């Protein structure tokens, strides 16, 4: 069997809200979790941290415009 990686930001008990059917969700999780390693990551998202850093840099480097600035 080829390796398969599944990621989600939802815990298993909330997958029913996405898949709709409790039986389908149970069957899917049963197949997916048979002989697997589950890695649960808790911490700040790398993408969120990078996005916040980019936003902060953009705000700091944005030129200040004066409303009454006139060309010379």
DSSP file (Angstrom, degrees, kcal/mol; ACC not computed):
  #  RESIDUE AA STRUCTURE BP1 BP2  ACC     N-H-->O    O-->H-N    N-H-->O    O-->H-N    TCO  KAPPA ALPHA  PHI   PSI    X-CA   Y-CA   Z-CA
    1    1 A X              0   0    0      0, 0.0     2,-0.1     0, 0.0     3,-0.1   0.000 360.0 360.0 360.0 137.1    0.0    0.0    0.0
    2    2 A X        -     0   0    0      1,-0.1     2,-0.0     0, 0.0     0, 0.0  -0.445 360.0 -96.1 -75.3 150.3    1.3    3.5   -0.9
    3    3 A X        -     0   0    0     -2,-0.1     2,-0.4     1,-0.0    -1,-0.1  -0.339  39.7-164.6 -65.9 148.7    1.7    6.0    1.9
    4    4 A X        -     0   0    0     -3,-0.1     2,-0.5     2,-0.0    -1,-0.0  -1.000   7.3-161.9-138.1 133.6   -1.1    8.5    2.5
    5    5 A X        -     0   0    0     -2,-0.4     2,-0.5     2,-0.0    -2,-0.0  -0.975   8.3-176.3-118.5 125.3   -1.0   11.7    4.5
    6    6 A X        -     0   0    0     -2,-0.5     2,-0.4    26,-0.1    -2,-0.0  -0.983   4.4-173.3-121.5 129.1   -4.3   13.3    5.7
    7    7 A X        +     0   0    0     -2,-0.5     2,-0.3     2,-0.0    -2,-0.0  -0.920   9.7 161.7-122.2 150.3   -4.3   16.6    7.5
    8    8 A X        -     0   0    0     -2,-0.4    -2,-0.0     1,-0.0     0, 0.0  -0.974  39.2-143.3-159.4 149.9   -7.1   18.5    9.1
    9    9 A X  S    S+     0   0    0     -2,-0.3     2,-0.4     2,-0.1    -1,-0.0   0.331  82.6  88.1 -95.4   6.8   -7.6   21.2   11.6
   10   10 A X  S    S-     0   0    0      2,-0.0     2,-0.1     5,-0.0     5,-0.1  -0.845  79.7-122.5-104.4 139.6  -10.7   19.4   13.0
   11   11 A X    >   -     0   0    0     -2,-0.4     3,-2.2     1,-0.1     4,-0.4  -0.399  36.5-102.8 -69.9 159.5  -10.6   16.7   15.7
   12   12 A X  G >  S+     0   0    0      1,-0.3     3,-1.6     2,-0.2     4,-0.4   0.846 119.2  62.3 -53.4 -37.8  -12.1   13.4   14.7
   13   13 A X  G 3  S+     0   0    0      1,-0.3    -1,-0.3     2,-0.1     3,-0.2   0.625 103.3  50.5 -68.9  -9.9  -15.3   14.0   16.6
   14   14 A X  G X> S+     0   0    0     -3,-2.2     3,-0.9     1,-0.1     4,-0.5   0.434  82.5  90.4-103.1  -1.1  -16.1   17.0   14.3
   15   15 A X  H X> S+     0   0    0     -3,-1.6     4,-2.7    -4,-0.4     3,-0.9   0.784  75.8  68.2 -65.8 -25.6  -15.5   15.2   11.0
   16   16 A X  H 3> S+     0   0    0     -4,-0.4     4,-2.6     1,-0.3    -1,-0.2   0.859  91.7  60.4 -61.3 -34.3  -19.2   14.3   10.9
   17   17 A X  H <4 S+     0   0    0     -3,-0.9    -1,-0.3     1,-0.2    -2,-0.2   0.798 112.8  38.1 -64.7 -26.5  -20.1   17.9   10.4
   18   18 A X  H << S+     0   0    0     -3,-0.9    -2,-0.2    -4,-0.5    -1,-0.2   0.884 122.9  38.8 -87.9 -45.8  -18.0   17.9    7.2
   19   19 A X  H  < S-     0   0    0     -4,-2.7     2,-0.6     1,-0.1    -2,-0.2   0.691  93.1-145.0 -83.9 -18.9  -18.9   14.4    5.9
   20   20 A X     <  +     0   0    0     -4,-2.6     2,-0.5    -5,-0.3    -1,-0.1  -0.113  68.6  81.1  89.3 -39.7  -22.6   14.6    6.9
   21   21 A X     >  -     0   0    0     -2,-0.6     4,-2.5     1,-0.1     5,-0.2  -0.890  60.9-154.3-111.3 129.2  -23.1   11.0    7.9
   22   22 A X  H  > S+     0   0    0     -2,-0.5     4,-2.4     2,-0.2     5,-0.2   0.886 100.2  49.2 -64.6 -38.6  -22.1    9.5   11.2
   23   23 A X  H  > S+     0   0    0      2,-0.2     4,-2.5     1,-0.2     5,-0.2   0.921 112.2  47.4 -67.7 -44.1  -21.9    6.0    9.6
   24   24 A X  H  > S+     0   0    0      2,-0.2     4,-2.7     1,-0.2     5,-0.2   0.927 113.1  49.0 -61.8 -45.5  -19.8    7.2    6.7
   25   25 A X  H  X S+     0   0    0     -4,-2.5     4,-2.7     1,-0.2     5,-0.2   0.919 111.8  49.0 -61.5 -44.5  -17.5    9.2    9.1
   26   26 A X  H  X S+     0   0    0     -4,-2.4     4,-2.1     2,-0.2    -1,-0.2   0.915 113.2  46.4 -61.4 -44.1  -17.1    6.1   11.3
   27   27 A X  H  X S+     0   0    0     -4,-2.5     4,-2.1     2,-0.2    -2,-0.2   0.911 113.6  48.8 -65.8 -42.7  -16.3    3.9    8.4
   28   28 A X  H  X S+     0   0    0     -4,-2.7     4,-2.8     1,-0.2     5,-0.2   0.935 113.2  46.0 -63.1 -47.2  -13.8    6.3    6.9
   29   29 A X  H  X S+     0   0    0     -4,-2.7     4,-2.3     1,-0.2    -1,-0.2   0.864 109.7  55.6 -65.5 -34.9  -12.0    6.9   10.2
   30   30 A X  H  < S+     0   0    0     -4,-2.1     4,-0.4    -5,-0.2    -1,-0.2   0.926 113.2  41.1 -61.9 -44.5  -11.9    3.1   10.8
   31   31 A X  H >< S+     0   0    0     -4,-2.1     3,-0.8     1,-0.2    -2,-0.2   0.911 117.2  47.8 -69.7 -42.5  -10.1    2.6    7.5
   32   32 A X  H 3< S+     0   0    0     -4,-2.8    -2,-0.2     1,-0.2    -1,-0.2   0.839 113.9  45.8 -68.6 -32.8   -7.9    5.6    7.8
   33   33 A X  T >< S+     0   0    0     -4,-2.3     3,-0.8    -5,-0.2     2,-0.6   0.354  80.1 115.3 -97.5   7.3   -6.7    4.8   11.4
   34   34 A X  T <  S-     0   0    0     -3,-0.8    -4,-0.0    -4,-0.4    -3,-0.0  -0.689  96.8 -10.1 -79.2 118.0   -6.0    1.1   11.0
   35   35 A X  T 3  S+     0   0    0     -2,-0.6     2,-0.3     1,-0.2    -1,-0.3   0.950 107.9 131.3  58.5  54.8   -2.3    0.6   11.5
   36   36 A X    <   -     0   0    0     -3,-0.8     2,-0.5     2,-0.0    -1,-0.2  -0.790  58.9-124.9-127.5 170.9   -1.4    4.2   11.5
   37   37 A X        -     0   0    0     -2,-0.3     2,-0.6     2,-0.0     0, 0.0  -0.989  24.9-154.1-114.1 123.0    0.6    6.8   13.4
   38   38 A X        -     0   0    0     -2,-0.5     2,-0.6    -5,-0.1    -5,-0.0  -0.881   6.6-165.6-101.9 122.9   -1.5    9.8   14.4
   39   39 A X        -     0   0    0     -2,-0.6     2,-0.7     2,-0.0    -2,-0.0  -0.933   1.8-163.8-108.6 116.9    0.5   13.0   15.0
   40   40 A X        -     0   0    0     -2,-0.6     2,-0.5     2,-0.0    -2,-0.0  -0.897   6.6-161.5-104.0 118.9   -1.4   15.7   16.8
   41   41 A X        -     0   0    0     -2,-0.7     2,-0.5     2,-0.0    -2,-0.0  -0.862   9.5-178.2-103.6 126.6    0.2   19.1   16.5
   42   42 A X        +     0   0    0     -2,-0.5     2,-0.3     2,-0.0    -2,-0.0  -0.989  39.4  75.7-123.9 124.1   -0.6   21.8   18.9
   43   43 A X  S    S-     0   0    0     -2,-0.5     2,-0.1     0, 0.0     3,-0.1  -0.917  83.7 -42.7 159.5 176.7    0.9   25.2   18.4
   44   44 A X        -     0   0    0     -2,-0.3     2,-0.2     1,-0.1    -2,-0.0  -0.440  64.1-106.6 -71.1 140.8    0.8   28.4   16.4
   45   45 A X     >  -     0   0    0      1,-0.1     4,-2.3    -2,-0.1     5,-0.2  -0.451  16.4-143.1 -66.7 132.4    0.4   27.9   12.7
   46   46 A X  H  > S+     0   0    0      2,-0.2     4,-2.5     1,-0.2     5,-0.2   0.912 103.3  50.1 -61.8 -43.1    3.6   28.6   10.7
   47   47 A X  H  > S+     0   0    0      2,-0.2     4,-2.3     1,-0.2    -1,-0.2   0.897 110.2  49.7 -65.0 -39.5    1.6   30.1    7.8
   48   48 A X  H  > S+     0   0    0      2,-0.2     4,-2.4     1,-0.2    -1,-0.2   0.923 111.9  48.1 -64.8 -43.6   -0.4   32.4   10.3
   49   49 A X  H  X S+     0   0    0     -4,-2.3     4,-2.1     1,-0.2    -2,-0.2   0.907 112.7  48.3 -62.6 -42.2    2.9   33.6   11.9
   50   50 A X  H  X S+     0   0    0     -4,-2.5     4,-2.3     2,-0.2    -1,-0.2   0.890 111.3  50.6 -65.5 -39.6    4.4   34.3    8.5
   51   51 A X  H  X S+     0   0    0     -4,-2.3     4,-2.4     2,-0.2    -2,-0.2   0.915 110.0  49.3 -64.7 -43.6    1.3   36.1    7.3
   52   52 A X  H  X S+     0   0    0     -4,-2.4     4,-2.3     1,-0.2    -1,-0.2   0.896 110.7  51.0 -61.9 -40.0    1.3   38.3   10.5
   53   53 A X  H  X S+     0   0    0     -4,-2.1     4,-2.1     2,-0.2    -2,-0.2   0.913 110.5  48.4 -64.5 -43.1    5.0   39.1    9.9
   54   54 A X  H  X S+     0   0    0     -4,-2.3     4,-2.3     2,-0.2    -2,-0.2   0.908 111.6  50.1 -63.4 -41.9    4.4   40.1    6.3
   55   55 A X  H  X S+     0   0    0     -4,-2.4     4,-2.2     1,-0.2    -2,-0.2   0.908 110.1  50.3 -63.1 -41.7    1.4   42.3    7.3
   56   56 A X  H  X S+     0   0    0     -4,-2.3     4,-1.9     1,-0.2    -1,-0.2   0.906 111.6  47.9 -63.9 -41.7    3.5   44.0   10.0
   57   57 A X  H  X S+     0   0    0     -4,-2.1     4,-1.8     2,-0.2    -1,-0.2   0.878 110.6  52.0 -66.2 -38.4    6.4   44.7    7.5
   58   58 A X  H  X S+     0   0    0     -4,-2.3     4,-0.9     1,-0.2    -2,-0.2   0.903 109.9  48.4 -65.1 -41.8    3.9   46.1    4.9
   59   59 A X  H  < S+     0   0    0     -4,-2.2     3,-0.3     1,-0.2    -1,-0.2   0.893 112.7  48.4 -66.4 -39.6    2.4   48.5    7.5
   60   60 A X  H  < S+     0   0    0     -4,-1.9    -1,-0.2     1,-0.2    -2,-0.2   0.826 116.5  41.6 -71.3 -31.7    5.8   49.7    8.6
   61   61 A X  H  < S+     0   0    0     -4,-1.8     2,-0.3    -5,-0.1    -1,-0.2   0.491  85.2 113.8 -95.9  -3.7    7.1   50.3    5.0
   62   62 A X  S  < S-     0   0    0     -4,-0.9     2,-0.1    -3,-0.3    -4,-0.0  -0.517  72.4-117.0 -70.7 128.9    4.0   51.8    3.6
   63   63 A X        -     0   0    0     -2,-0.3     2,-0.5     1,-0.1    -1,-0.1  -0.359  23.3-120.1 -67.9 145.2    4.6   55.5    2.7
   64   64 A X        -     0   0    0     -2,-0.1     2,-0.5     2,-0.0    -1,-0.1  -0.745  26.8-153.7 -87.7 127.6    2.6   58.1    4.6
   65   65 A X        -     0   0    0     -2,-0.5     2,-0.4     4,-0.0     3,-0.0  -0.861   3.4-144.5-105.5 134.4    0.4   60.2    2.3
   66   66 A X    >   -     0   0    0     -2,-0.5     3,-1.1     1,-0.1    -2,-0.0  -0.787   9.7-140.2 -96.2 140.2   -0.6   63.7    3.2
   67   67 A X  T 3  S+     0   0    0     -2,-0.4    -1,-0.1     1,-0.3    -2,-0.0   0.864 101.4  42.8 -67.3 -35.8   -4.1   64.8    2.1
   68   68 A X  T 3  S+     0   0    0      2,-0.1     2,-0.3    -3,-0.0    -1,-0.3   0.115  79.3 137.9-101.9  24.6   -2.9   68.3    1.2
   69   69 A X    <   -     0   0    0     -3,-1.1     2,-0.4     1,-0.0    -4,-0.0  -0.522  32.7-168.4 -70.7 130.5    0.3   67.4   -0.6
   70   70 A X        -     0   0    0     -2,-0.3    -2,-0.1     2,-0.0     2,-0.1  -0.949  24.2-110.7-121.7 141.6    0.8   69.4   -3.8
   71   71 A X              0   0    0     -2,-0.4     0, 0.0     1,-0.1     0, 0.0  -0.380 360.0 360.0 -66.3 148.7    3.3   68.8   -6.6
   72   72 A X              0   0    0     -2,-0.1    -1,-0.1     0, 0.0    -2,-0.0   0.435 360.0 360.0 -89.6 360.0    6.0   71.4   -6.8
